[in-house]
Amino acid sequence: MFSRIASQTARRSVKQLSMQTRFASTKPTVAANSKQITGVTAGIIGATALTYMYVDASANMADEGLHPPTHPWPHTGPLDTFDHASIRRGYQVYREVCSACHSLDRIAWRNLIGVSHSEDEVKAMAEEFEYQDGPDEQGEMFMRPGKTADYMPKAYPNDEAARAANGGALPPDLSLICKARHGGEDYVFALLTGYVDAPGGVEVREGLNYNPYFPGGAIAMARTLFDGVVEYEDGTPATTSQMAKDVSTFLAWTSEPEHDDRKKMGMKATVILVGLTILSIYMKRFKWAPIKTRKIVYNPPK
């Protein structure tokens, strides 16, 4: 009996030893192979992703348009506000050049008061346009001079009229154009100053103009800004780049008229929060200092 038990124990020990010996040399190999496979797989995936991104970017560069260069706009800093003189000049460029095709549906005359024009100036500008109102006592509509509460007039009565006047293309509303386009005012500036002759091998069909910053490279809008096309009231030289800068600033403001007020409110909130933080730290130390520095002495009874 004891011999049978001893033989079984010996066989079990030999079997376990043989198993350990057999797998002792394969475990490091398997681990090394797993690491190699993982590394090769990661390399293949990374190379494939980079190749796809490069090919996709190259193939879609013309479709998406060139990325506009970044310019140091004076209102982009955390504490910076709009250049209001530039907004005034930009409105003049919009009124004399852009308003023939583009509207500002979300901007009312009153929004200009205190920003680029005085109240009397805005009233005079609004009264230059006729607005339909009514009905009157006879139930009929009538025309009246504009008021500061009215929104700026539309370039066309409806989209169909706009398409008919522009060869089927619909001029976009410019109220939010800087928020609706990647690059914002950089895109607007690049688009207005980016009209060049089409390079060799690029065909632009009749009625379109080549502009590398516009998606597809062909835009229905012709170049509208030329040196001296506008005579600024303040005597600023009306170069193409200056007019593009001013109207881009104006359109950046129309996209966010509350920009300056928001930053002012943010500064006030920051000052208040800093003061409250300092006060709370002082009160915390004032309340907890006696408790933290208190010593408790135990005098055992004698």
C-alpha angles and dihedrals in degrees: 000000000000091000091054091051092048092050092049091050091050093049091050092051092048091049093051091047092050091050091051091048093049095051097036092083097040101052096069090044092051091048092049092048091050091053091048092049091048092049094047091047092050090049093050092048092048094048091047092050093049092047091049092049092049095046092043092049092048093046095047098039092098093043095050098036130233117305107253117239117251117250128198098251112190093228101053098084121098091249099030126108133200122285097246094194088057090049090054092050090045091054089052090053090048093048096046100037116012103036092072089077109008130064136205100215095170099048122086125196090249090063089071094057111108092002106072105342140035122249093256091051092050092049091051092049093048092050090058089074130065120227128194113240139164157009097241127202090288092051094250130128118242140188123246137174116272124266131209089253092060122097119242112277120263122246092227132020093235143353093265092058090047092053092046091053094047104045095263096313118120113221107223124237109256100209094100101015094122091053094042096054127066107247095028113209090002088063093047092049093047092048094050093048099034102083109127137150114281112260121243114289094023115111121201115193122232116284094028132095129216116246118157093205094060116085107261093016094253121094130180093216112089122217108286105175119079130160110281097008088126127039108214118222093224094051097251110156106258100222120161093253092046093051091046090050093049097046090045089054090048092051090047087056093048088054090055113016091167092058097110095040090050092054092047090051090048091054091049091048091048092052092048093047092048090051092048091048092053090046092049092050090050093048091047092053092042092054099039102037094080091047095048094045096043115118121210114205120193116208109192115217115263 
